[in-house]
Amino acid sequence: MNFQPINKEAEATFKGIERRIFRLQSGGTIDSLRTIGADTSGQIGASFVSLKQLASCYAPDETLALLLWQTCRREEQIMACFLLPTGTNKEKITQLMDTCQSMEIAGYVGSLHLARRPDVAEIAAEWAASEVPAKQAAALTAAARQLILKKECSLIPKSQFAEMLRRPYADPYVRMLAARYRFNL
């Protein structure tokens, strides 16, 4: 990943968001996750809804989104998905997936970012054919969201989505995701 100087304003906004995310912490959520045996490292338990509300206070900003993503913490990566502009370079998004914290985040990359991009069909096809489960999950989720939101004028043809769903995915989570979407096709 390339490094670039960060201006004081972006740094201050980033630190402010981190503080606001920390205030959204829910010990009950973390306790519930631990009870069922889920891995809670890299998260503080803020809900998706509260993160969505927080993200609505900010305009899309690539620098800020990248700063949040690079923390490799659940809540910050979810915020990054909301704040990534749709014009963000495809290669940069592809590189981000190398540090995707979980399959949950991969799904948010697909539904919150990729599904809104004008090049969603190209990226979804490429990522579905990759050997990286997080990219595959993001691709499937983006395609499903695109078809749900755009119905008749989707950028992803149903035939492309059906082809993506037929692929023999090695990862059990991605196989389950494909089976779930096949059921609704």
C-alpha positions as CSV (number, residue, x, y, z in Angstrom):
1,M,0.0,0.0,0.0
2,N,1.3,3.5,-0.9
3,F,1.9,6.0,1.9
4,Q,0.9,9.6,1.6
5,P,1.1,12.5,4.1
6,I,-2.1,13.1,6.0
7,N,-3.2,16.6,6.6
8,K,-4.1,17.8,10.1
9,E,-7.8,18.1,9.3
10,A,-8.1,14.5,8.1
11,E,-6.1,13.3,11.1
12,A,-8.3,15.2,13.6
13,T,-11.5,13.9,11.9
14,F,-10.2,10.4,12.0
15,K,-9.4,10.7,15.8
16,G,-12.8,12.2,16.4
17,I,-14.5,9.3,14.6
18,E,-12.5,6.8,16.6
19,R,-13.6,8.5,19.9
20,R,-17.2,8.5,18.7
21,I,-17.0,4.8,17.8
22,F,-15.6,4.0,21.2
23,R,-18.5,5.7,22.8
24,L,-20.8,3.4,20.9
25,Q,-19.3,0.4,22.6
26,S,-21.8,-2.1,23.8
27,G,-20.4,-4.6,26.4
28,G,-23.6,-6.6,26.1
29,T,-23.0,-7.2,22.4
30,I,-19.5,-8.4,23.0
31,D,-20.6,-10.7,25.9
32,S,-23.3,-12.2,23.7
33,L,-20.8,-12.9,21.0
34,R,-18.3,-14.5,23.4
35,T,-21.1,-16.7,24.8
36,I,-21.7,-18.3,21.4
37,G,-18.0,-18.7,20.9
38,A,-17.5,-15.9,18.3
39,D,-14.1,-14.2,17.9
40,T,-14.4,-10.7,19.3
41,S,-10.9,-9.6,18.8
42,G,-10.6,-6.4,16.8
43,Q,-14.1,-5.1,17.8
44,I,-15.8,-3.2,20.5
45,G,-19.4,-4.1,19.9
46,A,-20.9,-1.1,18.2
47,S,-24.0,-2.0,16.2
48,F,-24.2,-1.6,12.5
49,V,-27.2,0.8,12.9
50,S,-25.2,3.1,15.2
51,L,-22.3,3.0,12.8
52,K,-24.6,3.8,9.9
53,Q,-26.0,6.8,11.8
54,L,-22.5,8.0,12.7
55,A,-21.3,7.6,9.0
56,S,-24.3,9.8,7.9
57,C,-22.6,12.7,9.7
58,Y,-19.6,12.6,7.2
59,A,-19.3,13.0,3.5
60,P,-17.5,10.3,1.5
61,D,-13.7,10.8,1.8
62,E,-11.1,8.4,0.5
63,T,-8.3,9.5,2.9
64,L,-10.5,9.2,5.9
65,A,-11.9,5.8,4.8
66,L,-8.4,4.5,4.2
67,L,-7.3,5.7,7.7
68,L,-10.3,3.9,9.2
69,W,-9.7,0.7,7.2
70,Q,-6.1,0.5,8.1
71,T,-6.9,0.1,11.8
72,C,-8.1,-3.4,11.0
73,R,-10.9,-3.1,13.5
74,R,-14.4,-4.1,12.8
75,E,-16.2,-0.9,13.5
76,E,-13.6,1.3,11.7
77,Q,-13.7,-1.0,8.6
78,I,-17.5,-0.8,8.5
79,M,-17.3,3.1,8.7
80,A,-14.8,2.9,5.9
81,C,-17.3,1.0,3.7
82,F,-19.7,3.9,4.2
83,L,-17.2,6.6,3.5
84,L,-15.3,5.2,0.5
85,P,-16.3,7.3,-2.6
86,T,-17.6,5.2,-5.5
87,G,-14.8,6.7,-7.7
88,T,-12.1,5.1,-5.6
89,N,-9.5,3.4,-7.7
90,K,-10.4,-0.3,-8.3
91,E,-6.8,-1.4,-7.5
92,K,-7.0,0.4,-4.2
93,I,-10.2,-1.4,-3.2
94,T,-8.7,-4.7,-4.3
95,Q,-5.7,-4.1,-2.1
96,L,-7.9,-3.2,0.8
97,M,-9.4,-6.7,0.7
98,D,-6.1,-8.2,1.7
99,T,-6.6,-6.7,5.1
100,C,-10.4,-7.3,5.4
101,Q,-11.0,-8.1,9.1
102,S,-13.8,-10.7,8.5
103,M,-16.4,-12.1,6.2
104,E,-18.9,-9.7,7.8
105,I,-16.8,-6.8,6.6
106,A,-16.4,-8.4,3.2
107,G,-20.2,-8.4,2.9
108,Y,-20.3,-4.7,3.8
109,V,-17.7,-4.0,1.2
110,G,-20.0,-5.6,-1.3
111,S,-23.3,-4.1,-0.2
112,L,-22.2,-0.7,0.9
113,H,-19.4,0.1,-1.6
114,L,-19.2,-2.3,-4.6
115,A,-22.9,-2.4,-5.3
116,R,-22.9,1.4,-5.8
117,R,-20.0,1.5,-8.3
118,P,-20.5,1.9,-12.0
119,D,-18.0,-0.9,-12.6
120,V,-19.6,-3.3,-10.2
121,A,-20.2,-6.0,-12.9
122,E,-16.5,-6.0,-13.8
123,I,-15.2,-6.1,-10.2
124,A,-17.8,-8.7,-9.2
125,A,-16.9,-11.1,-12.0
126,E,-13.1,-10.7,-11.3
127,W,-13.5,-11.2,-7.5
128,A,-15.9,-14.1,-7.8
129,A,-13.3,-15.9,-10.0
130,S,-10.5,-15.1,-7.5
131,E,-9.3,-17.6,-4.9
132,V,-9.8,-15.1,-2.1
133,P,-12.9,-16.0,0.0
134,A,-13.4,-12.4,1.2
135,K,-13.4,-11.1,-2.4
136,Q,-15.8,-13.8,-3.4
137,A,-18.2,-13.0,-0.6
138,A,-18.0,-9.3,-1.4
139,A,-18.6,-10.0,-5.1
140,L,-21.7,-12.2,-4.4
141,T,-23.1,-9.7,-1.9
142,A,-22.5,-6.8,-4.3
143,A,-24.3,-8.6,-7.2
144,A,-27.2,-9.6,-5.0
145,R,-27.6,-6.0,-3.7
146,Q,-27.3,-4.5,-7.2
147,L,-30.1,-6.9,-8.4
148,I,-32.3,-6.1,-5.4
149,L,-31.9,-2.3,-5.7
150,K,-31.9,-1.9,-9.5
151,K,-34.2,-4.8,-10.5
152,E,-34.9,-4.0,-14.1
153,C,-31.9,-1.8,-14.8
154,S,-29.2,-3.7,-12.9
155,L,-25.6,-3.2,-13.9
156,I,-25.2,-7.0,-13.3
157,P,-27.3,-9.2,-15.6
158,K,-29.1,-12.1,-13.9
159,S,-27.2,-14.5,-16.2
160,Q,-23.8,-13.2,-14.8
161,F,-25.1,-13.5,-11.2
162,A,-26.4,-17.1,-11.9
163,E,-22.9,-17.9,-13.3
164,M,-21.3,-16.5,-10.2
165,L,-23.6,-18.6,-8.0
166,R,-22.7,-21.9,-9.9
167,R,-19.0,-21.5,-9.3
168,P,-17.4,-24.3,-7.1
169,Y,-16.3,-22.1,-4.1
170,A,-13.8,-23.8,-1.7
171,D,-14.7,-21.7,1.3
172,P,-17.7,-23.1,3.3
173,Y,-19.0,-19.6,4.1
174,V,-18.9,-18.5,0.5
175,R,-20.6,-21.8,-0.6
176,M,-23.3,-21.1,2.0
177,L,-23.7,-17.5,0.7
178,A,-24.0,-18.7,-2.9
179,A,-26.6,-21.3,-1.9
180,R,-28.6,-18.7,-0.1
181,Y,-28.6,-16.4,-3.1
182,R,-29.4,-19.3,-5.5
183,F,-32.5,-19.9,-3.4
184,N,-33.8,-16.3,-4.2
185,L,-32.7,-16.1,-7.8
